[in-house]
């Protein structure tokens, strides 16, 4: 779900909403102007859009604590963000910037310069060097945080468009406005400028919608785990002996190379290190930066390297490792079969795969109040052929009362 924060009925998502709808992405609107409660987590969001407000006064930023908290959560979890006018100010402040009061209203059409950095931006790369855009604000501005990248500027307001990190964009001008929106703003029409702007705007918003759609599965995973990372180890501390016992079943040898995919806080890394010794290589891979930070806090970097990466697109050559350990990850992946193929690609012939969970399938289903799912990728009748098709041979399968374990060997060829 894409969350829209709307500050006034005169400042809707307009073209942004149309682009997201055309891409088949559902939106949910929080009308802050009508008293709607701002969400306190990004758990179910694949993107966050924050609209503007009449004249976008800097003091409005100071009274937006709930929105700033939500934006910080989105930045932490790398949820894609698009902030317009006041939304851009809020984004910048949430990232560590400072809002400045207005020195005079800027209303009407004006030119902005697209920076060299925009040429490699996922959204702005195809824009011309100059763009004529509508403004409607009181002259408020922001001092951007150090990690921001300026994408467009003008003489009076250097931060007309910017990116924070890899997935959050702020736009100070109002190019989301269609003809109806400009009438609401009482900005004089410039038909030729509007036609040119519409063409470029629609291309950028199409890129944003595609970016959101492509990242949706990863975004949902990061959003879910980011908020839980700090307490993850504490919540599941009793599982550590089970992880260690499962790792022993891999029977790795000193000097070998092993991955822990979806490593979380890295609780199995010490056991893997004990098997491969100081001469071996242990790498924990996770998609959520907050989880790897928690692993560092637990001292797990001493047991193995920590790698931020997508477990389904590993930045490793073929045959790079001798073993793969994965606990509870398969059920969270959009395409388990593709993941098993990728894990086979990076594993040498004869290497081992161990899929583990500290709870059996029936135990997990009962805990969530549902029956066993016949389509569960971890059910033996589904897992065995999937492994075979991916290049693995299932050597043994255990779906016990208090643990799940599947052991497979990498086939040659």
Residue pairs with C-beta under 8 A, 6 or more apart in sequence:
1 26
1 27
1 28
1 44
1 45
1 46
2 20
2 25
2 26
2 27
2 28
2 45
2 46
2 47
2 48
2 49
2 212
3 27
3 28
3 30
3 39
3 42
3 45
3 47
3 48
3 49
4 13
4 17
4 27
4 28
4 29
4 30
4 49
4 50
4 51
5 30
5 32
5 38
5 48
5 49
5 50
5 51
5 67
5 70
5 87
6 12
6 13
6 29
6 30
6 31
6 32
6 33
6 51
7 32
7 33
7 51
7 52
7 53
7 60
7 86
8 33
8 53
8 54
9 31
9 33
10 54
10 184
10 185
11 51
11 52
11 53
11 54
11 85
12 51
12 181
13 20
13 27
13 29
13 49
13 51
13 176
14 176
14 177
14 178
14 180
14 181
15 175
15 176
15 177
15 178
15 198
15 201
15 202
15 205
16 49
16 82
16 84
16 176
16 205
16 208
17 27
17 49
18 178
18 205
19 202
19 205
19 206
19 208
19 209
20 27
20 47
20 49
20 205
20 209
20 212
21 27
22 206
22 209
23 206
23 209
23 210
23 212
23 213
24 213
25 46
25 47
25 209
25 212
25 213
27 49
30 36
30 37
30 38
30 39
32 38
32 67
38 66
38 67
38 70
39 45
39 70
40 66
40 69
40 70
41 73
41 223
41 227
42 48
42 70
42 73
42 74
42 77
42 79
42 223
42 226
42 227
43 223
43 224
43 227
44 220
44 223
45 74
45 79
45 219
45 223
46 79
46 80
46 212
46 215
46 216
46 219
46 220
46 223
47 79
47 80
47 81
47 82
47 212
47 219
48 70
48 71
48 74
48 79
48 80
48 81
48 82
49 81
49 82
49 83
49 84
49 87
50 67
50 71
50 81
50 82
50 83
50 84
50 86
50 87
50 90
50 91
51 84
51 85
51 86
51 87
51 176
52 84
52 85
52 86
52 87
52 136
52 137
52 174
53 60
53 85
53 86
54 136
55 102
55 105
55 136
55 137
55 138
56 85
56 86
56 89
56 136
56 137
56 138
56 140
57 101
57 102
57 138
57 140
58 89
58 99
58 100
58 101
58 102
58 138
58 140
58 141
59 101
60 86
60 89
61 68
61 86
61 89
61 90
61 93
61 99
62 99
64 90
67 90
68 90
68 93
68 94
71 81
71 83
71 90
71 91
71 94
71 95
72 94
72 95
73 79
73 226
73 227
74 81
74 168
75 81
75 94
75 95
75 164
75 165
75 168
76 226
76 289
76 290
77 219
77 222
77 223
77 226
77 227
77 288
77 290
78 165
78 166
78 167
78 219
78 222
78 289
79 167
79 219
79 222
79 223
80 167
80 168
80 208
80 211
80 212
80 215
80 219
81 91
81 164
81 167
81 168
81 169
82 168
82 169
82 171
82 208
83 89
83 90
83 91
83 168
83 169
83 170
83 171
84 170
84 171
84 174
84 176
85 136
85 137
85 171
85 172
85 173
85 174
87 170
88 142
88 159
88 161
88 162
88 170
88 171
88 172
89 99
89 140
89 142
89 170
89 172
91 164
91 168
91 170
92 99
92 142
92 143
92 144
92 145
92 148
92 159
92 162
92 164
92 170
93 99
93 142
95 144
95 145
95 147
95 148
95 164
95 165
95 168
96 145
96 146
96 147
97 142
97 143
97 144
97 145
97 148
98 142
98 143
99 140
99 141
99 142
100 140
100 141
100 142
100 143
101 140
102 137
102 138
102 139
102 140
102 141
103 139
104 138
104 139
105 137
105 138
105 139
106 135
106 136
106 137
106 138
106 139
106 156
106 157
107 135
107 136
107 137
107 187
108 134
108 135
108 187
108 188
109 132
109 133
109 134
109 135
109 187
109 188
109 190
109 193
110 132
110 133
110 135
110 154
111 130
111 131
111 132
111 133
111 154
112 130
112 131
112 132
112 133
112 152
112 153
112 154
112 160
112 161
112 173
113 129
113 130
113 152
113 153
113 154
114 124
114 127
114 128
114 129
114 130
114 131
114 151
114 152
115 150
115 151
115 152
115 153
117 149
117 150
117 151
118 124
118 125
118 127
118 151
118 152
118 161
119 125
121 149
121 151
121 163
122 207
122 211
123 169
123 204
123 207
123 208
123 211
124 151
124 152
124 161
124 204
126 200
126 203
126 204
127 152
127 200
127 204
128 200
131 152
131 196
131 197
131 200
132 190
132 193
132 196
132 197
133 160
133 173
133 174
133 175
133 197
134 173
134 174
134 175
134 177
134 182
134 185
134 187
134 197
135 172
135 173
135 174
136 174
136 185
136 187
137 172
139 156
139 157
141 157
141 158
141 159
142 159
144 150
144 159
144 162
145 164
147 164
147 165
148 159
148 162
148 163
148 164
149 162
149 163
149 164
150 158
150 159
150 161
150 162
151 161
151 162
151 163
151 169
152 160
152 161
153 159
153 160
153 161
154 160
157 172
159 170
159 172
160 171
160 172
160 173
161 169
161 170
161 171
161 172
161 173
162 169
162 170
163 169
163 170
164 170
167 211
167 215
169 208
174 181
174 182
174 185
174 187
175 197
175 201
176 201
176 205
177 184
177 185
177 187
178 198
179 189
179 194
182 189
182 194
212 219
217 333
217 334
218 287
218 310
221 287
221 288
221 332
222 287
222 288
222 289
225 232
225 264
225 288
225 290
225 291
226 288
226 289
226 290
226 291
228 235
229 265
229 288
229 290
229 291
229 293
229 294
230 290
230 294
232 264
232 265
232 291
232 294
233 265
233 267
233 294
233 298
236 267
236 358
239 267
239 358
240 267
242 358
242 402
242 403
243 267
243 268
243 271
243 327
243 356
243 358
244 268
244 270
244 271
246 268
246 325
246 327
246 354
246 356
246 403
246 405
247 268
247 271
247 272
247 275
247 325
247 354
248 271
248 275
249 354
249 405
249 407
250 258
250 272
250 275
250 323
250 325
250 352
250 354
250 407
251 275
251 352
252 258
252 272
252 275
252 276
252 280
252 322
252 323
252 352
253 275
253 276
253 322
254 275
254 276
254 277
254 279
254 280
255 276
255 277
255 279
255 280
256 275
256 276
256 280
256 281
256 322
256 323
257 276
257 280
257 281
257 282
257 283
257 320
257 321
257 322
257 323
258 272
258 275
258 276
258 280
258 281
258 282
258 283
258 321
258 322
258 323
258 324
258 325
259 283
259 284
259 285
259 314
259 321
259 323
259 324
259 325
259 346
260 266
260 268
260 269
260 272
260 282
260 283
260 284
260 285
260 304
260 325
260 326
260 327
261 285
261 311
261 324
261 325
261 326
261 329
261 343
262 285
262 286
262 287
262 311
262 326
262 327
262 328
262 329
262 332
263 269
263 284
263 285
263 286
263 291
263 292
263 295
263 306
264 286
264 291
264 294
264 295
264 327
265 291
265 294
265 295
265 298
265 300
266 284
266 295
266 298
266 300
266 303
266 304
266 306
267 298
267 300
268 325
268 327
269 282
269 284
269 295
269 300
269 303
269 304
270 300
270 303
272 282
272 303
272 304
272 325
273 280
273 282
273 303
273 304
276 282
281 304
281 305
281 321
282 303
282 304
282 305
283 304
283 305
283 306
283 307
283 321
284 292
284 295
284 300
284 304
284 305
284 306
284 307
285 307
285 308
285 309
285 311
285 314
286 292
286 295
286 306
286 307
286 308
286 309
286 311
287 308
287 309
287 310
287 311
289 308
292 306
292 308
295 301
295 306
296 306
300 306
307 315
309 315
311 326
311 329
311 333
311 339
311 342
311 343
312 333
312 335
312 338
312 339
312 342
313 342
314 342
314 343
314 345
314 346
316 346
317 346
318 345
318 346
319 346
319 347
319 348
319 349
320 346
320 347
320 348
321 346
321 347
321 348
321 351
322 347
322 348
322 351
322 352
323 347
323 351
323 352
323 353
323 354
324 343
324 346
324 347
324 351
324 352
324 353
324 354
325 354
325 356
326 343
326 353
326 354
326 355
326 356
327 355
327 356
327 357
327 358
328 356
328 357
329 339
330 336
330 339
330 340
330 355
330 377
330 378
331 376
331 377
331 378
333 339
336 377
336 386
337 386
337 389
337 390
340 353
340 386
340 387
340 389
340 390
340 391
340 392
341 389
341 390
341 391
343 353
343 390
344 353
344 390
344 391
344 392
344 410
347 353
347 410
348 410
349 410
349 411
349 412
349 413
350 409
350 410
350 412
351 409
351 410
352 407
352 408
352 409
352 410
353 387
353 392
353 406
353 407
353 408
353 409
353 410
354 405
354 406
354 407
354 408
355 378
355 383
355 404
355 405
355 406
355 408
356 403
356 404
356 405
356 406
357 364
357 378
357 403
357 404
357 405
358 402
358 403
359 367
359 402
359 403
359 404
360 399
360 400
360 401
360 402
360 403
360 404
361 372
361 376
361 378
361 379
361 399
361 404
362 372
362 399
362 401
363 401
363 402
365 371
365 372
365 373
372 379
373 379
375 382
376 382
377 383
377 386
378 399
378 404
378 406
380 397
380 399
383 394
383 397
383 406
384 394
384 397
387 393
387 394
387 406
387 408
388 394
391 410
391 411
392 408
392 409
392 410
392 411
393 408
393 409
393 411
394 406
394 407
394 408
395 407
395 408
395 409
396 406
396 407
397 405
397 406
397 407
398 404
398 405
398 406
